[in-house]
Amino acid sequence: MRGAYPRLPTPHPLLELLPAVYQEQDFVRRFTGALDEVLAPILLSLDNLPAHLHPRSAPEDFLRWLAGWVAVEVDEERPVNQRRAVVASAVTRHGRRGTRAGLAAAVRIETGVEPEIEESGAASWSPHPGGPVPGAARPWVTVRLRVADPDGFDRVGLEQVIAQEVPAHVPFRLEVLPVVTATADGAADRAGDGTADGTADGGGEGV
């Protein structure tokens, strides 16, 4: 029982299951009423079990438990909607882990910002053998974000997310830049205080 609620109605009153001759007795009515009060939270929870097991509708204290089922960690300091999104997308993200699409999805859920990702990998095909190999011999990934307040951005938290998503042998670089907007005269203007952008390298020794 997750909690006690006074006068919580029961979906299945016990008195209605008894023959009519017993329903008229005061003692039986009071006795079954007491049992209904005890069983109501349990029966309601069972009736709504599918909702308890879905990350979009589960009670907040169930989210961490559900997160354990799909092997993800949720930060309790994050808004509940963001925690629900992390749990709901976990299975799909596991299938894409180590890919550019998986990294972009993880950053998007963590920050709410669409990242710009550059990487050393590439793919190509040719009908002739011995063609040039695309990409770079040394693997690397650069994640670039444009936010309104680069100085107040949680780089450490995002670096941890990126480190979990990229392959262990691939070093990464995080760049947090101010949002660029166009002014009336057509010139580019940086939103925020106009300070220099912040960058951070990670995974230099193999995350």
N, C-alpha and C positions, 0 to 999 in steps of 0.2 A: 504494500500500500504506500503510495508516494506521498499522501497527505490526507488529512481529515477535513472534510467540508461539512459544516452543519446543514442538516435538512437536504442533503444531496439525494435527488430522486433516484430510485432504482429502476432499471429498464425491465426487470423481471420480478415483480412482487411475488413473494412466496405465498401470500394469502390467496392469490388467484389460482394457485395450483392445487389448492385443497378443495375437497367436496363442499358444497354449499352449507351443509349442516355444521361444519366447523367454522366457516366464515362468520357465522352469527355470534360466536362465543367471544366475549370480551378478552379473556385471557389469551386465546389463540391469536387474536388480532394484535394485542400488545406484544406477544412473544415473537411473532413473525415480523412485526414492525421493527423490533430491536435487531433481528437478524438482517433485515433489509438494510438497516443503517450501516451495519458492519460490512456487508457484502457489496453495497452499492459501488464504492470506489474500485473494487476488484473487477466486478462485472463490466463497469464502464471502460476500464482499462483494456479488458479483453475484447470488448466490442470494437474498440478503437486501436487495436494492436497494429494494423497496417499503417496507421498514421504515426504511431510511435516509432516505427521502424523506417520511416521515410525522412531523409535529411531536411526536406523543405517544411515538414510539419511536425517533426519530433519536438518534444519539450527541450528546453535549452540544456537541462542537466543530462539529457540522453545523448547529446551531440558528441561528447568526448567518448562515450561508450561506442557509438556507431563509428566514430573515427578509428577506433581500434580494430573494428571489423575490416576496414578497407586500408589499414596500414598507413594512416596519415596522422600528423600531429596538428592540432588546432590551438592557436594562441587565444587564451581566454580574454586577453585584453582587446582583441579585435571585435568589431561590431558583429552581432549575431548573424546578420545576413551574409557577411563575408565568411564566417565560419561554416554556415550552411552550404555556401557555394563550394568551399574547399572539399567538404565531405561528399557532396553530390557529384563532383567532377573527378573524384579520386580514381575510380576504376578506369575511366577513359584516359586520364593523364598517365597512369601507370603504363598503359599500352603505348604511349607516345614518349615516354621518358627517354632522354638522350637524343631526341630529334629537335629540329628547329621549331616545329609546330608545338611540341610539348613544352619547350622552354617559353615560348611566347604566351601560351595559355597560363602557365604558372605565374609569370610576371604580371599578366593582365589581371588574374584573380587577386594577387597580392596587393597590387597598387591601384587597380582601376584604370591604368594608362596603357595604351597600345605601344609596345616597345618597337624600336628599330634594332634589328639583329643582323650583324654581319659575321660571317664565319669563313673558315678556310676550306671547308668541304665544297665539293661540286660534283656534278654528274654530267656525262656526255656520252654520245655514241657515234660510231663511225662504221661504215661498211668495209673499211680497209683496216687491216691490222697495223700495229705499231704507231698509231696516232698519238698526239700529245695527251698527256694525262692532265685533267683539269684540277683545279684547286691548288693548295699549297702543301708542301711536304710536312711542315710543322703545323700541327693543329692549333687553332685559337678561336675564340668567340668574343665578340664585342656586343654588349647590350647597352643601348642608348635610350634614355628616357628624357622626355621634356615635361617638366612640372612647373607649377607656378612659384614654388618656394624651394629651390634646391638646397638652401642651407638648413631648412627644417625637415628635409627628407630623411627617412630611416634607411640609410645605406647598409648598415650592418645587417638588418633583418632581411633585406632583399639579397644581399650577398649570400646569406645562408640558404635562401631559396634557390638561387642560381647554382650554388655548389651541389645541391641535391639533384638538380635536373641535368647538368652537363655530365658527359662521361668522365670518369675519374682521371683520365690522362690528359684532358683538355683544359688548359688554363683559360681564364676568362678575364675580361675587362669590363667594368661598369662605369658608364658615363651618365651623370645626371646634369642636364642642361636646363636653362630657363626656357620657358615657352616663348617662341618668336611670333610676334604679330606684325601685321602691315599697318603703317601709319597712313594718314591722309595723303602725304606727299609720295607714297609708294616706298619709302625706306623701311627697312626692317627694324623693329624695336623689340627689345627683350623685356618680357614681363618680369616683375620682381624688382630687386634692387640694382640689377645691372652688374652684379659682381661676376667674377670669372667662374666658369663652370667647374664642378668637382668631378674628379674621376677616381676610380679605385680599381686596382688590379687584384685578382684573386686566383687561386688555384695554380700558383706558380710552381708548386712542388707536386702537383697532382692532387686535386681535391679528393 
